[in-house]
Amino acid sequence: MTSRFRALVVLVIVAVVGLGAVVVAGGSWFEEAVPAPRSPNLPDLVSLPLADFLVGTDEEGNEALRFSSTIANAGDGPLMIRAGRAFGWSERWRVVQWFDEPDGKPSGTVTGANLVLGGHGHEHWHLKFGVSYRLFSEDGRELASQTKAGFCFFDQVASHPELAGAPAEGVFKVSGCGRDGDTSVEMGMSVGWSDPYFWQLEDQSVTITGLADGRYRLTADADPDNWLTETNEANNETWVVIALGTLPDGLRSVEIVESAPEP
């Protein structure tokens, strides 16, 4: 073996060992122990009434019913999500839901959720959380569905400022959702604040191609996989009854007939 070849082998070994050290060091910080919940102040995610209905055309040319939906926190404590990964190219995140405790010492739960990078102008990380939208006929048959892939939670609108613990100003900012190469993000929603997603955004629709004029029921169910811990799991859904019609010029119309009460 020549001296040049031996030197090359030594360099390769050093590089591999060094990479291994990086893996160990990089993987330790986001796998730290999470104190178990004791008497946590939990959030309570609620779906506010659906709004802003209109009929348009999606990217595939299908007729689509578009609408705005909003998730609010009506609980005793904030929603706090912290996630980390070993490297900027890792697809799997460790997602922890943290809680405020009465004694001031935080606790948390490691969830089974993951993060997904948003697109269409939302180049930041979203909790792969999901809201399921389903459209039903008057006799209860499911006709169409859509699942919103994720949410970048932050304080957008003060929806219930009268709640105890609701801050006057937003605490969680959109910057907490990070960027593509980040290895840690912190997102959340304060008590009394909400996170609306408006009708023009991706996934805010269900396909209605071929549906006749008439009445239909649309539901929205937040956190259908129950990744998050809340005070009440029974108020994540809202619904609305709409009437689809056809105008003289052939365009479709939509009218709200009845809405679920605001939780």
Disulfide bonds with the S-S distance in Angstrom:
Cys152-Cys177 1.79
